[in-house]
């Protein structure tokens, strides 16, 4: 939803963290429960939050696949903040090289966020994990690396097709391409934006939940 400065529209493209949200199969469900409830003696309330580092809108760091790779806390801030292009990729079943070549991707873009038919999965059944989501193929990942892409995001919980996670992540993370997963882009028109992606600074973390917002340029 857009909000804020009427001269520059802002879009919060972050999934809210709730116990009902879907998680990757095998990951623990999100738990948000009271730890301390305020009373007359102690007016402060505190929640306990439990989840994996790859919950909701999150960033994948090289350490996600490579034990000696950089953690999320070592990702350069200038890679996470800057111009990003939202690509309208609706109507395709997979992001292969042939599909990517047909999309309107500006030559100067180094950060790409893919708006796909995954938006319908969130609308149809937002609390269930779907395996038929649109994602990059391994060859598509190689294509993006060859184009000099430094950050890639998508509107479901993985950049890779279900069952093909390793080769896609290998191509991207070995080339130090930052991955942002779990975006909500259905209200964002295609085009250029200033992206602000701020993952939690988890020490040597393989990834971390992030708040991601876009501002019109």
C-alpha positions as CSV (number, residue, x, y, z in Angstrom):
1,X,0.0,0.0,0.0
2,X,1.3,3.4,-0.9
3,X,1.6,6.0,1.9
4,X,3.6,9.0,3.0
5,X,4.9,11.9,0.9
6,X,2.2,12.8,-1.7
7,X,5.0,13.8,-4.1
8,X,6.8,10.5,-3.9
9,X,4.8,7.4,-3.5
10,X,6.1,4.8,-1.0
11,X,5.3,1.1,-1.1
12,X,5.9,-1.3,1.7
13,X,6.5,-4.6,0.0
14,X,7.1,-6.6,3.2
15,X,5.0,-9.5,4.5
16,X,3.6,-9.1,8.0
17,X,5.0,-11.6,10.5
18,X,2.0,-13.7,11.8
19,X,1.6,-17.2,13.1
20,X,-0.7,-18.0,10.2
21,X,1.8,-17.2,7.5
22,X,3.2,-20.0,5.3
23,X,6.8,-21.1,5.8
24,X,9.1,-23.3,3.8
25,X,8.4,-27.0,4.4
26,X,10.4,-28.2,7.4
27,X,10.9,-24.7,8.8
28,X,9.4,-23.9,12.2
29,X,6.1,-22.0,12.2
30,X,6.1,-18.4,13.3
31,X,5.3,-18.0,17.0
32,X,4.3,-14.6,18.3
33,X,3.1,-14.8,21.9
34,X,3.1,-12.7,25.1
35,X,6.2,-12.9,27.2
36,X,5.4,-10.1,29.6
37,X,2.0,-8.4,29.8
38,X,1.9,-5.0,31.3
39,X,0.2,-4.4,34.6
40,X,0.2,-1.7,37.3
41,X,3.7,-2.7,38.6
42,X,5.3,-3.1,35.2
43,X,3.5,-1.2,32.4
44,X,5.7,-2.6,29.6
45,X,4.5,-5.5,27.4
46,X,6.9,-7.8,25.6
47,X,6.3,-10.4,22.9
48,X,8.3,-13.6,22.3
49,X,9.1,-14.0,18.6
50,X,10.3,-17.3,17.2
51,X,11.0,-18.1,13.5
52,X,13.7,-19.2,11.1
53,X,16.1,-16.7,9.4
54,X,14.2,-17.4,6.1
55,X,10.7,-16.4,7.2
56,X,8.5,-14.0,5.3
57,X,10.3,-11.2,3.4
58,X,13.9,-12.1,3.9
59,X,17.4,-11.9,2.4
60,X,19.6,-14.8,1.5
61,X,23.4,-14.4,2.1
62,X,26.1,-16.5,0.5
63,X,26.4,-18.4,3.9
64,X,23.0,-19.9,3.2
65,X,24.7,-22.3,0.8
66,X,28.4,-21.9,1.4
67,X,29.6,-22.5,5.0
68,X,32.5,-20.1,4.6
69,X,30.5,-17.6,2.7
70,X,29.6,-14.1,3.8
71,X,26.9,-13.7,6.4
72,X,24.0,-11.3,6.1
73,X,25.7,-9.0,8.5
74,X,28.6,-8.5,6.0
75,X,26.4,-7.6,3.0
76,X,27.3,-4.2,1.7
77,X,24.6,-1.6,2.5
78,X,25.1,0.1,-0.8
79,X,24.0,-3.1,-2.5
80,X,20.8,-3.3,-0.5
81,X,19.8,0.4,-1.0
82,X,19.6,2.0,-4.4
83,X,17.7,2.1,-7.7
84,X,15.7,-1.1,-8.4
85,X,13.5,-2.0,-11.4
86,X,10.2,-3.8,-10.8
87,X,9.7,-6.2,-13.7
88,X,6.2,-7.1,-14.8
89,X,6.6,-10.9,-15.4
90,X,3.0,-11.9,-15.0
91,X,1.7,-14.5,-17.4
92,X,4.8,-16.7,-17.5
93,X,5.3,-20.0,-15.7
94,X,9.1,-19.8,-15.2
95,X,11.8,-17.2,-15.5
96,X,14.0,-18.9,-18.1
97,X,16.5,-17.1,-20.4
98,X,14.1,-17.0,-23.2
99,X,11.4,-15.4,-21.0
100,X,13.9,-13.0,-19.4
101,X,15.1,-11.9,-22.8
102,X,11.6,-10.9,-23.8
103,X,10.8,-8.9,-20.6
104,X,11.4,-5.2,-20.5
105,X,14.6,-5.2,-18.4
106,X,16.6,-2.0,-18.7
107,X,20.2,-2.5,-19.7
108,X,21.4,-0.4,-16.8
109,X,19.5,-2.3,-14.1
110,X,21.5,-4.1,-11.4
111,X,18.7,-4.7,-9.0
112,X,15.6,-6.5,-10.3
113,X,12.3,-7.3,-8.5
114,X,10.0,-9.8,-10.3
115,X,6.3,-9.2,-10.1
116,X,4.8,-12.5,-11.2
117,X,1.5,-14.5,-11.0
118,X,2.6,-15.5,-7.5
119,X,0.4,-12.6,-6.4
120,X,-2.6,-15.0,-7.1
121,X,-1.2,-17.5,-4.6
122,X,-1.3,-14.9,-1.8
123,X,-4.8,-13.9,-2.8
124,X,-6.2,-17.5,-3.3
125,X,-4.8,-19.1,-0.1
126,X,-2.4,-16.9,1.8
127,X,-1.9,-19.3,4.7
128,X,-0.8,-22.4,2.7
129,X,2.6,-23.1,1.2
130,X,2.3,-23.5,-2.5
131,X,4.8,-25.6,-4.6
132,X,3.7,-24.3,-8.0
133,X,5.1,-20.8,-7.7
134,X,6.8,-18.9,-10.5
135,X,10.6,-18.7,-10.0
136,X,14.0,-18.7,-11.8
137,X,15.3,-21.7,-13.6
138,X,19.0,-22.5,-13.2
139,X,19.6,-21.2,-16.7
140,X,17.7,-18.1,-15.8
141,X,19.9,-17.5,-12.8
142,X,23.0,-17.9,-15.0
143,X,21.5,-15.4,-17.5
144,X,21.1,-12.8,-14.7
145,X,24.6,-13.3,-13.5
146,X,25.8,-12.7,-17.0
147,X,23.9,-9.5,-17.2
148,X,25.7,-8.1,-14.1
149,X,22.7,-8.2,-11.8
150,X,23.7,-7.6,-8.2
151,X,20.4,-8.1,-6.4
152,X,17.3,-10.1,-7.4
153,X,13.9,-10.3,-5.6
154,X,10.7,-12.2,-6.2
155,X,7.2,-12.3,-4.8
156,X,7.2,-15.7,-3.2
157,X,9.2,-17.5,-0.6
158,X,12.0,-18.8,-2.9
159,X,13.8,-17.4,-6.0
160,X,14.2,-21.1,-7.2
161,X,11.5,-23.4,-8.4
162,X,10.4,-26.0,-5.8
163,X,12.8,-29.0,-5.9
164,X,15.4,-27.0,-7.8
165,X,16.7,-24.8,-5.0
166,X,20.4,-25.8,-5.0
167,X,21.5,-25.0,-8.6
168,X,19.7,-21.6,-8.7
169,X,21.0,-20.5,-5.3
170,X,24.5,-21.8,-6.3
171,X,24.6,-19.7,-9.5
172,X,23.5,-16.5,-7.7
173,X,25.2,-16.7,-4.3
174,X,28.5,-17.9,-5.8
175,X,28.5,-14.7,-7.9
176,X,27.6,-12.7,-4.8
177,X,24.2,-11.8,-6.1
178,X,21.9,-10.8,-3.1
179,X,18.6,-12.7,-3.0
180,X,15.4,-11.1,-1.6
181,X,12.5,-13.5,-1.3
182,X,8.9,-13.1,0.0
183,X,8.0,-9.7,-1.5
184,X,4.5,-8.4,-2.0
185,X,4.4,-6.5,-5.3
186,X,0.8,-6.7,-6.5
187,X,0.2,-3.0,-5.8
188,X,3.4,-1.8,-7.3
189,X,3.4,-0.7,-11.0
190,X,6.4,-1.8,-13.1
191,X,9.3,0.7,-13.3
192,X,12.1,2.3,-11.4
193,X,12.1,2.8,-7.6
194,X,14.6,3.6,-4.9
195,X,14.8,0.4,-2.8
196,X,15.5,0.3,0.9
197,X,16.2,-3.3,2.0
198,X,17.2,-3.6,5.7
199,X,17.7,-7.2,6.9
200,X,18.3,-7.9,10.6
201,X,22.0,-7.8,11.4
202,X,22.3,-11.4,12.4
203,X,26.0,-12.2,13.2
204,X,27.2,-14.6,10.5
205,X,23.6,-15.2,9.6
206,X,22.8,-17.3,6.5
207,X,19.9,-14.9,6.0
208,X,17.5,-12.7,7.9
209,X,14.0,-11.2,7.8
210,X,14.0,-7.8,6.2
211,X,11.8,-4.7,5.9
212,X,11.7,-3.7,2.3
213,X,10.2,-0.4,1.0
214,X,10.2,1.2,-2.4
215,X,10.0,4.9,-3.3
216,X,9.1,6.2,-6.6
217,X,12.0,7.9,-8.4
